[in-house]
Amino acid sequence: MKVGMLWLLRVVVLMLVLRVSSLSSASYSGKQNGRKSMLPVPAQATTSSLMLNRVGNSVVLPLHGNVYPDGFFDVTLNIGQPSKPYFLDPDTGSDLTWLQCDFKGPCQRFTKAPHPHYKPSNNPVLCGDPLCKSLHPPEYKCETTEQCYYELWFQDGSSTRGVLVKDAFSFNFRDGKQLEHSLALGCGYNQTPGPFPNPNDGVLGLGKGKLSIVSQLSMDGLVRNIIGHCMSVRGGGYLFFGDDHYDSSLVQWISMSSDLPEYYSPGWVELKFGGQPTGIKNLLTVFDSGSSYTYLYPPAYEALITLVEEELIGKSLKQALDDETLPICWKGERPFKSLDDVREYFKPIALSFANDEKDTQFELPPEAYLIISHKENVCLGILNGTAGRNLNIIGDISMQDKVVIYDNEKQRIGWAPEKNCDQLPKSKSTSI
């Protein structure tokens, strides 16, 4: 659900009605989207879950796609009874996992998807269920005691409406065990499309709430409540649940901020350019795997553009006004074939965390904020955010070639450089 966005967050417009929100997918101009009832879990699967060792066990899922030109990443999950594959946008800005769903709702409407619509088994989540309650504010009252309904609206005009159900998810754990486990998900029977097509079947919610897939797996004792991803600048990568894929001593850690407790936020940062302070401070920041690009609050964005343009004075680059790939592109004397051709023109950027006495920094080398367009120009992958709330998004482009970890158990976010994101990790000792 990627490629440029109309808004800093993929937020739920009806915040007074729903608590589930999203920071990503169809929220920005240019971002391509893409981005039930069931049978009881067999007794054998339930027994298998009790045999799993929660400490050190994990799940690894290959990521497919890229920041540009595809504009999205996705993972394949097998869901349902019988189990069928679906492409899902892994989104750390959303709690709810949902699929377009063949369900007799009051008004069925769908967007184009790569697979036939999901058919739920006969296991609805009732309105009084704690998982349903986590979708709504405390004052919400069920209109009926039966089906749990939800409706999510996004800033670009897209939406999804459906019911909460439980169904079987199939996982291959790293200890060799296979498990079919019952988890809650959204059965979306009414979707309003945004301005760009959705290349996936739905969203894999990886947020901090109870409905997050990893939160549910953790509550059932299957993995630790830790999420990580590694996106390659060459395309592809991997997503993991659990803590068996990194050496914590090699990771830079920052505590999750209490200023935005519902999101993966490291708090307030200062922008540095070429290793020097810029005076651009007090940027409230969020990590969002559902956003292709990085977004800055308008005053910070405008200040950064000034710094970049001053740095380019006297260099053989000029704005490519005929290239609309991203808002700002430059052409050189010769076409650019790769980011290696433009490194000499651009300085590294860093986000320095003001709430950290160690001066921990999240580094953005040129390849973490630039792309080479189909017109062989270089374009800036840091975009202008909303004129409203001071909220700044660290998107996929800036997380490439890094292992990024969201440790919900210790309430911290970490990262470490990794040049082999397009190769699945073998073990903790070989990853990072």
C-alpha positions in Angstrom: 0.0 0.0 0.0 2.6 2.4 -1.1 4.1 5.0 -3.3 3.6 8.5 -2.1 0.8 9.7 0.3 -1.7 12.4 0.7 -1.4 12.6 4.5 1.2 11.8 7.1 -0.7 9.0 8.6 -3.1 6.4 7.4 -5.5 7.5 10.1 -9.0 6.5 10.9 -11.2 9.5 10.4 -13.8 8.4 12.8 -11.5 8.5 15.8 -14.3 9.1 18.2 -16.0 6.0 17.0 -13.0 3.7 16.5 -9.7 3.2 18.2 -8.0 1.3 15.4 -6.1 3.6 13.1 -3.5 3.4 10.5 -0.4 5.5 9.7 -0.1 4.3 6.2 -1.4 2.6 3.0 -3.7 4.8 1.0 -2.9 8.0 2.9 -0.7 9.9 0.5 -1.0 11.0 -3.0 0.9 8.7 -5.3 1.0 5.7 -2.9 -0.4 2.6 -4.5 -2.6 0.6 -2.2 -1.0 -2.4 -1.7 -0.5 -1.4 1.1 -16.2 -14.5 9.0 -16.8 -17.3 10.8 -14.7 -20.3 11.0 -14.4 -23.9 12.1 -12.8 -24.6 15.4 -9.0 -25.2 15.4 -8.4 -29.0 15.3 -7.3 -30.5 18.6 -4.0 -31.5 17.1 -3.2 -27.9 16.2 -4.1 -26.8 19.8 -1.8 -29.5 21.2 1.0 -28.5 18.9 0.8 -24.9 20.2 1.4 -26.1 23.7 4.5 -27.9 22.6 6.1 -24.8 21.1 8.9 -23.2 23.1 7.9 -19.5 23.5 11.4 -18.4 24.3 13.5 -18.1 21.2 10.9 -19.4 18.8 10.0 -17.3 15.8 8.4 -16.9 12.4 10.2 -15.5 9.3 8.2 -14.4 6.2 9.8 -13.3 2.9 9.0 -9.8 1.8 8.3 -9.1 -1.9 8.3 -5.8 -3.6 10.3 -2.5 -3.4 10.0 1.2 -2.7 10.4 2.1 -6.3 9.0 1.3 -8.9 6.5 -1.1 -7.3 5.9 1.2 -4.3 4.9 -1.6 -1.8 6.1 -4.7 0.0 3.9 -7.7 0.8 4.1 -11.0 2.6 2.1 -14.2 1.7 0.1 -15.8 4.5 -2.1 -18.9 4.3 -5.5 -18.3 5.9 -8.8 -20.1 6.2 -10.1 -23.6 6.2 -9.1 -24.9 3.7 -6.0 -22.7 3.8 -5.4 -20.4 0.9 -2.6 -17.8 0.2 -3.2 -14.1 0.4 -0.9 -11.1 -0.2 -0.9 -8.7 2.7 0.7 -5.3 3.2 2.8 -5.5 6.5 1.8 -2.3 8.3 3.2 -1.3 11.7 0.8 1.6 11.7 -2.3 -0.6 11.9 -3.5 -3.1 14.5 -6.2 -4.8 12.4 -5.4 -7.5 9.9 -8.1 -7.6 7.3 -8.9 -9.2 3.9 -11.5 -8.4 1.3 -14.1 -11.0 2.1 -17.0 -12.8 0.6 -19.5 -12.0 3.3 -23.2 -11.1 2.9 -22.9 -7.6 4.3 -25.5 -4.8 3.9 -23.7 -3.4 0.9 -20.9 -5.4 -0.8 -18.3 -3.5 -2.7 -14.7 -4.6 -3.5 -11.5 -3.3 -5.1 -9.4 -5.3 -7.5 -7.2 -7.9 -5.7 -4.8 -10.6 -6.8 -6.7 -13.5 -5.3 -10.4 -14.6 -5.0 -12.1 -13.1 -2.0 -11.5 -14.7 1.4 -14.4 -17.0 2.4 -14.8 -17.0 6.2 -15.5 -20.1 8.3 -18.3 -20.0 10.8 -16.7 -18.4 13.8 -17.6 -14.8 14.3 -16.2 -12.6 17.0 -19.1 -11.3 19.2 -19.5 -7.7 20.1 -18.8 -8.3 23.8 -15.5 -10.0 23.1 -12.4 -8.1 24.4 -10.9 -8.2 20.9 -14.0 -6.4 19.6 -13.9 -3.9 22.4 -10.3 -3.1 21.5 -11.6 -1.8 18.2 -13.8 0.8 19.9 -13.5 3.6 22.6 -14.5 2.6 26.1 -17.8 4.4 25.8 -18.9 2.4 22.8 -22.0 0.2 23.3 -22.9 -2.8 21.2 -26.1 -2.3 19.1 -26.5 -6.1 19.3 -24.8 -8.8 21.3 -23.8 -10.7 18.2 -21.5 -9.7 15.3 -18.6 -7.3 15.9 -18.7 -4.6 13.1 -16.0 -2.2 12.2 -15.6 0.7 9.8 -12.3 2.4 9.0 -11.9 5.5 6.9 -8.6 6.9 5.5 -7.6 10.4 4.6 -7.5 9.8 0.8 -11.1 8.8 0.8 -10.6 5.0 0.9 -12.3 2.9 3.5 -13.0 -0.6 4.6 -16.1 -1.9 6.4 -16.6 -5.4 7.7 -17.0 -7.8 10.6 -14.4 -9.3 13.0 -14.0 -13.1 12.7 -11.6 -15.8 13.7 -10.0 -18.2 11.3 -6.9 -20.5 10.9 -3.5 -18.9 10.1 -0.8 -21.3 9.0 2.7 -20.7 10.2 6.1 -22.4 9.8 8.1 -21.8 12.9 11.9 -21.6 12.9 12.2 -24.6 15.1 10.7 -26.7 12.3 7.2 -27.0 13.7 4.1 -26.2 11.6 1.0 -24.8 13.2 -2.5 -23.8 12.1 -3.7 -21.4 14.7 -6.9 -19.5 15.2 -6.6 -15.7 15.2 -8.9 -12.7 14.8 -9.0 -10.7 11.5 -11.3 -8.4 9.7 -13.6 -9.7 7.0 -14.0 -6.6 4.8 -17.1 -6.7 2.7 -17.3 -3.1 1.6 -14.2 -1.3 0.4 -14.1 2.2 -1.1 -11.0 2.6 -3.3 -8.5 5.4 -3.0 -6.9 7.2 -6.0 -4.5 4.3 -6.6 -5.1 0.6 -7.1 -4.5 -1.8 -4.2 -2.1 -4.6 -5.3 -2.7 -6.7 -2.2 -5.6 -8.7 -0.7 -5.5 -6.7 2.5 -3.4 -5.5 5.4 -1.3 -7.4 8.0 -1.7 -5.4 11.1 1.5 -5.2 13.1 0.7 -2.3 15.5 0.9 -2.3 19.3 -2.8 -3.1 20.0 -4.4 -6.3 21.2 -5.6 -7.1 17.6 -2.2 -7.1 16.1 -1.3 -10.6 14.8 1.9 -10.7 16.9 0.1 -9.5 20.0 -2.4 -12.4 19.5 0.4 -14.9 18.9 2.2 -13.6 22.0 -0.9 -13.8 24.2 -1.3 -17.4 23.1 2.4 -18.1 24.2 3.7 -18.8 20.7 6.3 -16.0 20.2 7.6 -13.1 22.0 5.8 -9.8 21.2 8.6 -8.6 19.0 8.4 -7.6 15.3 11.3 -7.0 12.9 11.8 -6.3 9.3 14.7 -6.0 6.9 14.0 -4.3 3.5 16.6 -4.4 0.8 17.4 -1.4 -1.4 17.6 -4.0 -4.2 14.0 -5.1 -3.4 12.7 -8.0 -1.3 13.6 -8.7 2.3 12.0 -10.4 5.3 9.7 -9.9 8.2 10.0 -11.8 11.5 8.0 -12.3 14.7 10.0 -13.2 17.8 13.5 -12.6 19.0 15.7 -15.3 17.3 17.1 -13.1 14.5 19.3 -10.4 16.1 22.1 -9.9 18.6 20.7 -7.2 20.9 24.2 -6.0 21.7 24.7 -4.9 18.1 21.5 -3.0 17.9 21.0 0.7 18.7 18.0 1.0 21.0 15.7 3.8 21.8 12.7 3.7 24.2 9.2 4.0 22.8 7.7 7.4 23.5 4.8 7.9 25.9 3.8 10.9 23.8 2.4 8.6 21.1 1.8 5.4 23.0 -0.5 3.9 20.3 2.3 4.0 17.7 5.9 2.9 17.3 7.3 6.3 18.1 10.9 7.0 19.4 9.7 10.5 20.4 11.2 13.8 19.5 14.2 14.2 17.1 16.5 16.8 15.7 17.5 16.8 12.0 21.2 16.8 11.2 22.6 17.4 7.7 26.1 16.3 6.7 26.8 15.6 10.3 26.0 19.1 11.5 23.0 20.4 13.5 20.4 22.2 11.4 18.3 23.8 14.1 15.3 21.7 12.8 14.2 20.3 16.2 11.2 18.9 18.1 10.0 16.6 15.4 7.6 14.0 16.8 8.5 10.9 14.8 6.9 7.5 14.0 8.2 4.4 12.3 5.7 3.2 9.7 6.3 0.2 7.5 3.1 0.9 5.6 4.5 4.1 4.2 6.8 4.0 1.1 8.4 7.3 1.7 9.5 9.5 4.6 7.4 12.5 5.5 8.3 15.7 7.4 6.1 18.3 8.9 6.0 21.3 6.5 8.3 23.7 8.3 10.9 21.0 8.7 10.4 19.8 5.1 10.9 23.3 3.7 14.0 23.9 5.8 15.5 20.6 4.5 14.7 21.5 0.9 16.6 24.8 1.4 19.6 22.9 2.8 19.6 20.4 -0.1 19.3 23.1 -2.7 22.1 25.2 -1.2 24.3 22.1 -1.2 23.6 21.6 -5.0 24.6 25.2 -5.9 27.5 25.0 -8.4 26.9 21.3 -9.1 25.8 19.9 -12.4 22.2 19.2 -11.4 19.1 21.1 -12.2 15.4 20.4 -11.4 13.7 18.0 -13.8 10.3 19.8 -14.0 9.0 17.3 -16.6 9.5 14.3 -14.1 6.5 13.8 -11.9 7.7 10.6 -10.3 8.0 12.5 -7.0 7.6 16.2 -6.1 11.3 17.1 -6.6 13.6 15.5 -9.1 16.9 16.6 -10.6 18.6 15.7 -13.9 22.3 15.5 -14.5 24.5 16.0 -17.5 24.0 12.3 -18.3 21.2 10.0 -17.3 21.6 8.4 -13.9 21.7 4.6 -13.9 21.9 3.9 -10.1 22.2 5.7 -6.8 26.0 5.2 -7.0 26.0 7.9 -9.7 24.6 10.6 -7.4 26.3 10.0 -4.0 28.8 12.7 -4.5 26.0 15.3 -4.8 24.1 14.6 -1.6 25.1 14.6 2.1 23.9 12.1 4.7 21.0 13.0 6.9 20.5 11.9 10.5 17.7 11.9 13.0 19.1 12.6 16.5 16.9 11.6 19.4 16.5 14.4 21.8 15.2 12.2 24.6 18.3 10.0 24.5 21.4 11.0 26.6 23.6 8.8 24.3 22.7 11.0 21.3 21.5 7.9 19.4 21.1 8.7 15.7 19.1 7.1 12.9 21.3 7.5 9.8 20.0 8.2 6.4 22.7 7.9 3.7 21.7 9.2 0.2 20.2 5.8 -0.7 17.9 6.1 2.3 16.2 9.2 0.9 16.7 9.2 -2.9 15.4 7.1 -5.8 16.4 6.9 -9.5 13.2 7.5 -11.5 12.2 5.7 -14.8 13.3 8.9 -16.5 16.8 8.3 -15.1 16.7 11.4 -12.8 17.3 11.4 -9.1 14.3 12.2 -6.9 13.9 13.1 -3.3 12.1 10.4 -1.3 11.4 12.7 1.7 8.0 14.3 1.1 6.0 17.2 2.5 3.6 16.1 5.2 0.4 17.5 6.6 0.0 21.1 7.6 -1.7 20.0 10.7 -0.2 18.0 13.5 3.6 18.0 13.9 4.0 14.3 13.0 6.9 12.9 11.0 7.0 9.5 9.3 10.1 7.3 8.9 9.0 5.2 5.9 10.3 2.2 4.0 12.8 4.2 1.9 14.7 5.2 5.1 14.6 1.8 6.6 16.2 -0.1 3.7 19.3 -2.1 4.4 18.6 -2.0 8.1 17.1 -4.5 10.5 14.4 -2.6 12.4 13.0 -4.1 15.6 9.9 -3.2 17.5 10.3 -4.8 21.0 6.8 -4.5 22.6 8.0 -6.5 25.7 10.7 -4.0 26.6 8.9 -1.0 24.9 11.9 -0.1 22.7 12.7 0.3 19.0 16.1 -0.8 17.6 18.0 -0.9 14.3 21.3 -2.1 12.9 22.8 -1.9 9.4 22.3 -5.1 7.3 23.5 -5.3 3.7 21.9 -8.8 3.1 18.2 -8.0 3.7 17.3 -9.8 0.5 18.6 -13.0 2.0 16.6 -14.8 4.7 18.5 -15.0 8.1 19.9 -18.3 9.2 20.1 -17.8 12.9 20.8 -15.2 15.6 24.5 -15.7 15.2 24.5 -14.9 11.4 21.9 -12.1 11.3 23.1 -8.5 11.6 
